[in-house]
Amino acid sequence: MSKSVSTKALARSYGAERGLTSVIGLLALAGGVAALVVGLGWLGDFRARRPVLDPLAVEWLGGHAVPAKIVAIVLGVLLFVFGLWWFFRSLRPEGRPDIELDREVGKELTVTSGAISSAVQADAESVEGVAKARARAVGDTTNPALRLTLWLREGTDLKAVWEELDARVLSRARESLGVEVLPTAVRIELDSGERQRVR
């Protein structure tokens, strides 16, 4: 399984947020480097001594005050709306996909994410050595994924649990959902046993 596929189940995807942050960071870095180059006089002493706000630009803005204010207000409103949209987009809950197994009219069959999670959790808890399990379906309807947490009893053979989990639990989940690939992130918690007080 490729890394790009398997990582879908590890955590919520923040690709868009990281992309925007990277672009903003690169633009800020480019602006800072440009200011440093001009300020150090690498482009000539004349440019280094000029004020930050070019007098020609200030004069042009003074002569076109009304259009400049309109453009500034429009840009400000657009940035404000974009910021609100991005804020609420980042806070929205992670998708929990419902899988449509049959779309034929009159025979529609949809499996909810809750049913998927409950079935996988029940199968995982039936594996020998597993004290408790928790499953969660994530992703979207076209690319579902699973997050599975297992609590193992003390002394459990981890290799045997892993083999049964892959051969029975995850295989059954793939067959039931009609998918060839079901990215799954498995977290395993090991019981340390009951602690004894030292006297």
Backbone bond lengths (Angstrom), bond angles and torsions (degrees), N, CA, C in turn:
res aa  C-N    CA-C-N  psi(-1)  N-CA   C-N-CA  omega(-1)  CA-C   N-CA-C  phi
1 M - - - 1.466 - - 1.528 108.98 -
2 S 1.290 117.57 133.45 1.463 120.63 -176.92 1.517 110.79 -72.46
3 K 1.298 114.80 154.75 1.455 120.04 -178.58 1.519 111.38 -61.95
4 S 1.346 117.57 -39.08 1.456 120.62 -178.29 1.514 111.75 -63.59
5 V 1.343 117.17 -31.35 1.459 120.79 179.15 1.523 110.38 -78.86
6 S 1.319 117.42 -45.87 1.455 120.62 -175.25 1.521 112.72 -67.63
7 T 1.321 117.51 -28.87 1.464 119.66 -178.16 1.519 112.85 -74.11
8 K 1.331 118.25 -11.11 1.465 120.09 179.62 1.519 111.71 -62.08
9 A 1.323 117.52 -28.02 1.454 120.69 -176.79 1.512 113.29 -90.55
10 L 1.327 117.99 -10.71 1.460 119.93 -172.62 1.521 112.30 -71.12
11 A 1.280 117.28 -44.46 1.457 120.32 -177.19 1.503 109.27 -159.85
12 R 1.303 114.85 166.50 1.453 119.92 177.79 1.519 109.89 -60.27
13 S 1.322 115.76 139.14 1.454 120.00 -178.13 1.523 110.65 -77.11
14 Y 1.307 115.72 127.76 1.465 121.65 176.23 1.525 109.41 -119.09
15 G 1.342 116.29 33.44 1.457 120.67 -177.39 1.508 113.16 -59.35
16 A 1.340 117.08 -44.93 1.471 119.89 -178.61 1.520 110.81 -65.26
17 E 1.348 116.76 -44.17 1.463 120.21 179.58 1.525 111.27 -61.63
18 R 1.341 115.58 -42.98 1.469 119.01 179.15 1.518 111.02 -66.56
19 G 1.329 116.64 -38.09 1.465 120.13 178.94 1.513 111.75 -62.12
20 L 1.348 117.01 -47.99 1.470 120.55 179.65 1.520 110.88 -63.53
21 T 1.341 116.50 -42.87 1.467 119.55 179.32 1.528 111.03 -61.93
22 S 1.332 116.21 -39.53 1.470 119.98 179.10 1.517 111.48 -64.65
23 V 1.349 116.54 -42.60 1.470 120.26 179.49 1.526 110.42 -63.04
24 I 1.342 116.51 -46.65 1.470 119.99 179.64 1.531 110.36 -62.00
25 G 1.333 116.00 -41.23 1.459 119.54 178.89 1.521 112.74 -63.57
26 L 1.331 116.54 -41.21 1.467 119.94 178.81 1.522 111.25 -66.56
27 L 1.344 117.21 -39.98 1.468 120.04 177.58 1.521 110.84 -63.81
28 A 1.339 117.00 -42.59 1.467 120.21 178.38 1.526 110.89 -64.60
29 L 1.335 116.41 -40.62 1.464 120.32 178.18 1.525 110.70 -63.29
30 A 1.347 116.63 -43.41 1.470 120.15 179.23 1.519 110.89 -62.76
31 G 1.355 116.11 -41.46 1.467 119.38 177.94 1.524 111.69 -63.53
32 G 1.337 116.43 -42.45 1.464 120.06 179.31 1.519 112.07 -64.44
33 V 1.338 117.29 -42.20 1.466 120.72 178.93 1.526 110.51 -64.44
34 A 1.353 115.93 -41.82 1.475 119.36 179.06 1.530 111.11 -61.92
35 A 1.354 116.24 -43.91 1.466 119.46 178.52 1.526 111.53 -63.71
36 L 1.342 116.69 -38.43 1.468 120.58 178.98 1.523 110.82 -65.66
37 V 1.328 116.56 -43.22 1.469 120.42 -179.41 1.526 110.64 -62.66
38 V 1.350 116.29 -44.57 1.464 119.46 179.99 1.525 110.44 -67.98
39 G 1.347 117.22 -43.21 1.455 120.91 -177.44 1.527 113.42 -64.57
40 L 1.328 117.60 -32.85 1.463 120.87 179.48 1.526 112.52 -79.44
41 G 1.330 116.37 -5.66 1.460 119.88 177.40 1.508 114.67 82.56
42 W 1.341 117.05 17.23 1.457 119.10 -179.96 1.522 112.14 -69.58
43 L 1.324 116.80 -18.80 1.466 121.36 177.14 1.519 111.24 -104.22
44 G 1.333 116.76 14.08 1.458 121.08 178.13 1.516 111.54 114.88
45 D 1.353 116.03 147.13 1.468 121.01 -179.67 1.519 112.09 -66.66
46 F 1.346 116.50 -31.29 1.465 119.36 -178.62 1.522 110.86 -62.01
47 R 1.346 116.25 -46.93 1.462 119.81 179.64 1.530 111.32 -66.84
48 A 1.317 117.19 -34.73 1.461 120.16 -179.01 1.517 112.23 -66.92
49 R 1.348 117.71 -30.67 1.462 121.03 -178.48 1.516 113.32 -87.00
50 R 1.340 117.13 -10.52 1.472 119.50 -179.31 1.521 109.83 -70.66
51 P 1.349 117.98 147.72 1.472 120.55 177.80 1.531 110.86 -66.03
52 V 1.334 114.77 160.72 1.471 119.91 -179.60 1.517 110.26 -60.26
53 L 1.331 116.71 -45.84 1.460 121.23 176.02 1.516 108.10 -88.42
54 D 1.302 115.87 109.25 1.462 121.00 -178.25 1.528 110.25 -59.93
55 P 1.346 117.90 130.35 1.482 120.41 179.70 1.530 112.81 -55.88
56 L 1.324 117.47 -35.54 1.462 119.41 178.58 1.524 110.99 -65.06
57 A 1.346 115.77 -40.20 1.458 119.19 178.61 1.522 111.04 -67.51
58 V 1.345 116.31 -41.36 1.464 120.00 178.42 1.521 110.46 -62.93
59 E 1.327 116.81 -41.16 1.474 120.46 179.06 1.530 110.98 -64.72
60 W 1.336 116.33 -40.22 1.470 119.67 -179.87 1.526 110.75 -66.50
61 L 1.343 116.56 -41.02 1.459 119.61 177.87 1.522 111.71 -64.89
62 G 1.355 116.47 -36.18 1.452 119.54 177.26 1.519 112.67 -65.13
63 G 1.326 116.25 -34.14 1.459 120.17 179.12 1.521 113.47 -80.08
64 H 1.316 117.77 -17.74 1.472 122.34 179.55 1.528 108.91 -127.42
65 A 1.307 116.24 53.27 1.460 121.30 -173.72 1.528 112.40 -64.11
66 V 1.325 117.61 -44.84 1.479 120.74 -175.86 1.536 111.62 -64.66
67 P 1.354 119.06 -51.97 1.477 117.68 178.01 1.526 112.74 -60.79
68 A 1.340 116.79 -36.52 1.463 119.96 -179.90 1.523 110.84 -64.71
69 K 1.336 117.50 -41.35 1.467 120.96 178.47 1.519 111.05 -65.31
70 I 1.337 116.86 -40.59 1.463 120.14 179.37 1.524 110.68 -62.68
71 V 1.319 116.05 -45.69 1.470 120.00 179.04 1.526 110.45 -62.19
72 A 1.335 117.13 -42.19 1.464 120.68 -179.71 1.529 111.14 -64.39
73 I 1.338 117.21 -41.38 1.470 120.34 179.28 1.523 111.14 -65.54
74 V 1.347 116.32 -43.38 1.470 120.22 179.70 1.527 110.57 -62.81
75 L 1.337 116.45 -44.95 1.465 119.65 178.41 1.527 111.46 -62.58
76 G 1.330 116.31 -39.92 1.459 120.12 178.55 1.519 112.13 -63.10
77 V 1.335 116.56 -43.90 1.468 120.08 179.00 1.531 110.54 -64.64
78 L 1.349 116.69 -42.60 1.466 120.02 179.70 1.526 111.09 -62.50
79 L 1.328 116.47 -43.13 1.462 119.70 178.34 1.522 111.69 -64.70
80 F 1.342 116.75 -37.63 1.460 120.82 178.63 1.528 110.91 -64.96
81 V 1.336 116.55 -45.82 1.470 120.79 178.84 1.527 110.35 -63.54
82 F 1.341 116.75 -43.39 1.465 120.27 178.72 1.525 111.16 -62.34
83 G 1.325 116.58 -40.77 1.463 120.39 178.44 1.523 111.99 -62.98
84 L 1.346 117.12 -43.23 1.462 120.12 177.14 1.522 111.20 -62.93
85 W 1.336 116.60 -44.18 1.466 120.42 179.76 1.525 110.68 -61.13
86 W 1.317 116.56 -44.52 1.463 120.55 -179.14 1.523 111.12 -66.05
87 F 1.349 116.27 -37.53 1.459 121.24 179.48 1.525 111.20 -62.25
88 F 1.341 116.58 -50.55 1.464 120.00 -178.88 1.532 111.21 -70.48
89 R 1.331 117.48 -30.32 1.465 120.28 176.32 1.518 110.57 -64.32
90 S 1.333 116.53 -39.31 1.458 120.43 -179.47 1.522 112.02 -71.08
91 L 1.334 117.55 -26.85 1.463 121.20 -177.54 1.522 113.28 -90.43
92 R 1.327 118.38 -9.91 1.467 119.42 -176.25 1.532 110.26 -63.20
93 P 1.329 116.07 147.32 1.473 119.37 -179.48 1.519 111.55 -63.90
94 E 1.319 115.12 152.33 1.454 120.26 178.19 1.520 110.09 -68.59
95 G 1.317 115.29 142.48 1.456 120.24 -177.84 1.516 112.92 -65.55
96 R 1.337 115.85 139.24 1.458 122.14 173.96 1.527 106.41 -121.60
97 P 1.323 116.82 102.64 1.465 120.38 -167.96 1.525 114.11 -74.17
98 D 1.332 114.98 139.02 1.459 122.57 167.65 1.528 106.57 -99.99
99 I 1.321 117.51 126.80 1.458 122.20 -174.50 1.525 110.10 -95.30
100 E 1.333 117.29 125.31 1.459 122.30 176.08 1.520 108.92 -89.31
101 L 1.343 115.85 108.00 1.460 120.15 -179.18 1.519 112.23 -82.47
102 D 1.325 117.09 -28.12 1.466 121.07 -179.61 1.522 108.54 -144.11
103 R 1.330 116.77 122.39 1.463 121.27 -178.91 1.520 113.12 -104.82
104 E 1.312 116.86 3.58 1.460 120.10 -178.66 1.528 109.67 -64.22
105 V 1.348 115.64 135.54 1.464 121.07 -176.83 1.524 109.38 -60.61
106 G 1.320 115.77 130.09 1.454 121.61 -179.45 1.514 113.40 87.85
107 K 1.332 117.61 -12.80 1.466 121.61 -179.48 1.527 111.48 -128.26
108 E 1.339 115.56 25.69 1.454 119.04 -177.20 1.527 110.82 -59.64
109 L 1.322 115.35 137.00 1.461 121.00 179.27 1.527 108.05 -138.86
110 T 1.318 115.55 115.67 1.455 121.62 -179.34 1.522 109.76 -123.10
111 V 1.307 116.32 132.67 1.463 122.15 176.57 1.523 107.97 -103.16
112 T 1.313 117.41 121.30 1.462 120.94 -178.09 1.528 110.22 -74.52
113 S 1.320 114.83 159.29 1.464 119.26 179.42 1.525 111.15 -64.20
114 G 1.340 116.23 -33.32 1.455 119.88 177.63 1.521 112.05 -64.05
115 A 1.340 115.77 -40.64 1.470 119.77 178.47 1.523 110.84 -66.46
116 I 1.329 116.07 -40.38 1.470 119.99 177.51 1.520 110.13 -60.15
117 S 1.336 115.92 -48.37 1.464 120.54 -177.98 1.525 111.12 -62.42
118 S 1.341 116.79 -43.30 1.465 120.34 -178.63 1.520 111.32 -64.54
119 A 1.347 116.98 -41.74 1.464 120.36 -178.96 1.524 111.07 -65.78
120 V 1.322 116.98 -45.38 1.469 119.92 179.89 1.522 110.15 -65.77
121 Q 1.330 116.85 -39.64 1.462 120.06 179.31 1.527 110.92 -62.91
122 A 1.343 117.37 -43.39 1.462 120.45 179.47 1.523 110.99 -63.85
123 D 1.333 116.90 -42.36 1.474 119.99 178.12 1.523 111.08 -63.45
124 A 1.342 116.20 -42.25 1.470 119.77 -178.04 1.529 110.85 -66.40
125 E 1.335 118.11 -36.40 1.465 120.60 -179.64 1.524 112.16 -71.66
126 S 1.355 116.30 -16.66 1.465 119.02 177.83 1.524 112.26 -83.87
127 V 1.323 117.27 -8.17 1.471 120.75 177.61 1.520 109.08 -70.66
128 E 1.316 117.22 134.34 1.458 121.49 -178.22 1.526 110.70 -63.01
129 G 1.309 115.35 128.29 1.456 121.31 179.49 1.514 113.27 100.78
130 V 1.333 118.00 -12.77 1.468 121.13 -179.59 1.518 108.78 -90.50
131 A 1.323 117.08 118.04 1.458 121.47 179.18 1.524 111.34 -80.75
132 K 1.299 116.52 -38.59 1.465 121.19 -178.35 1.515 108.42 -155.13
133 A 1.336 116.01 151.28 1.463 120.53 178.34 1.519 109.05 -139.49
134 R 1.315 114.43 153.80 1.459 120.33 174.57 1.518 107.57 -139.15
135 A 1.324 116.52 128.59 1.463 121.44 -178.07 1.524 109.36 -123.75
136 R 1.323 114.48 150.56 1.461 119.73 177.90 1.519 109.03 -146.98
137 A 1.324 115.62 128.20 1.460 120.96 175.63 1.522 108.84 -85.44
138 V 1.323 116.86 131.34 1.461 122.01 -178.92 1.524 108.70 -133.53
139 G 1.325 116.05 178.95 1.462 120.55 179.24 1.517 110.91 93.41
140 D 1.324 116.67 -145.14 1.461 121.32 178.45 1.520 109.36 -133.63
141 T 1.337 115.68 179.67 1.467 119.86 -173.90 1.521 112.13 -66.38
142 T 1.316 117.92 -28.65 1.467 120.05 -179.45 1.519 112.56 -86.57
143 N 1.340 117.09 -27.17 1.468 121.31 -179.73 1.522 110.16 -133.62
144 P 1.339 117.91 72.28 1.464 119.36 -179.99 1.518 111.15 -72.22
145 A 1.312 115.33 158.11 1.464 121.63 177.54 1.523 107.87 -147.38
146 L 1.317 115.85 167.32 1.466 121.31 -178.91 1.512 110.60 -126.39
147 R 1.331 115.71 145.72 1.451 122.20 166.36 1.517 106.51 -118.87
148 L 1.305 116.02 125.52 1.459 121.14 -173.78 1.525 109.68 -129.44
149 T 1.324 115.21 125.88 1.462 121.00 176.57 1.523 108.43 -114.93
150 L 1.333 116.43 129.06 1.456 122.20 -178.67 1.520 109.93 -119.30
151 W 1.335 115.93 134.90 1.455 121.66 172.45 1.522 106.94 -108.01
152 L 1.324 117.33 116.30 1.453 122.37 -175.42 1.525 111.40 -98.58
153 R 1.347 115.11 145.64 1.460 120.30 176.16 1.528 109.71 -72.12
154 E 1.308 115.06 157.32 1.461 120.25 -179.57 1.530 109.85 -62.90
155 G 1.327 116.71 134.64 1.446 121.87 178.30 1.519 114.70 84.88
156 T 1.329 117.81 6.04 1.463 121.15 -179.03 1.521 110.69 -71.13
157 D 1.328 115.75 141.02 1.464 121.48 176.73 1.527 108.26 -77.99
158 L 1.317 116.22 106.40 1.457 121.55 -175.69 1.529 112.14 -61.63
159 K 1.336 116.19 -40.52 1.458 120.19 -178.95 1.527 111.10 -62.97
160 A 1.347 117.19 -41.49 1.465 121.01 179.48 1.524 110.83 -65.40
161 V 1.324 116.59 -39.60 1.473 120.53 178.19 1.519 109.93 -63.36
162 W 1.322 116.38 -44.61 1.468 120.44 -178.64 1.524 111.25 -63.09
163 E 1.328 117.31 -43.36 1.463 120.53 -179.44 1.519 111.39 -64.14
164 E 1.352 117.07 -43.17 1.466 119.80 179.69 1.522 110.93 -69.10
165 L 1.308 116.22 -36.29 1.461 119.93 178.39 1.528 111.06 -61.86
166 D 1.327 115.88 -44.61 1.464 119.74 -178.63 1.528 111.61 -73.09
167 A 1.337 116.62 -41.74 1.461 120.26 -174.43 1.519 112.81 -76.42
168 R 1.338 117.61 -30.10 1.457 118.46 -174.14 1.525 112.77 -113.35
169 V 1.333 117.18 -55.66 1.463 120.50 -172.82 1.518 111.87 -69.20
170 L 1.334 116.94 -55.76 1.463 119.75 -176.55 1.527 111.40 -71.26
171 S 1.327 116.64 -34.19 1.464 119.84 177.21 1.515 110.55 -63.25
172 R 1.331 117.21 -43.35 1.464 120.70 177.96 1.525 111.45 -64.73
173 A 1.327 116.89 -37.86 1.466 120.02 178.79 1.526 110.67 -63.93
174 R 1.333 117.26 -42.94 1.468 120.36 178.85 1.527 111.08 -63.32
175 E 1.337 116.56 -43.60 1.457 120.01 -179.73 1.526 111.22 -65.43
176 S 1.318 117.24 -41.62 1.464 121.00 -178.48 1.525 111.80 -64.92
177 L 1.333 116.43 -36.90 1.464 120.62 -178.52 1.519 112.38 -87.58
178 G 1.316 117.09 -8.70 1.458 120.44 178.78 1.517 113.36 69.47
179 V 1.342 116.55 34.44 1.461 120.81 178.41 1.518 109.21 -120.44
180 E 1.325 115.73 147.45 1.464 120.33 178.40 1.519 111.81 -83.32
181 V 1.336 115.87 -30.65 1.462 120.93 -177.43 1.521 108.29 -125.58
182 L 1.318 116.25 128.97 1.464 121.78 176.53 1.531 107.62 -132.31
183 P 1.338 117.46 90.32 1.468 119.79 -179.45 1.529 110.79 -55.18
184 T 1.308 116.17 132.24 1.465 120.63 -175.70 1.519 110.01 -137.17
185 A 1.308 115.75 128.67 1.465 121.79 173.07 1.522 107.12 -102.88
186 V 1.312 117.50 122.37 1.464 122.62 -177.43 1.522 109.18 -112.42
187 R 1.320 114.95 124.85 1.469 120.57 175.67 1.523 107.44 -112.41
188 I 1.304 116.76 130.68 1.462 121.19 -175.98 1.524 109.70 -117.17
189 E 1.331 114.76 127.41 1.460 121.92 175.80 1.522 108.15 -109.43
190 L 1.304 117.25 129.33 1.467 122.20 -179.40 1.518 109.77 -105.06
191 D 1.354 115.97 128.45 1.457 120.02 175.20 1.517 109.48 -69.63
192 S 1.308 115.91 134.54 1.458 120.56 -179.82 1.512 112.50 -90.67
193 G 1.324 115.69 -1.89 1.469 118.96 -179.93 1.511 110.44 87.00
194 E 1.294 115.57 163.38 1.468 120.87 -178.16 1.520 110.13 -72.23
195 R 1.327 115.74 127.92 1.455 119.40 -179.10 1.530 110.63 -77.43
196 Q 1.309 115.55 141.07 1.448 120.76 178.66 1.514 109.59 -108.76
197 R 1.334 114.30 139.91 1.450 120.03 -179.63 1.526 109.77 -76.36
198 V 1.315 115.98 133.10 1.458 121.04 178.68 1.527 108.70 -87.94
199 R 1.352 115.67 128.12 1.471 119.79 179.95 1.517 110.83 -107.41
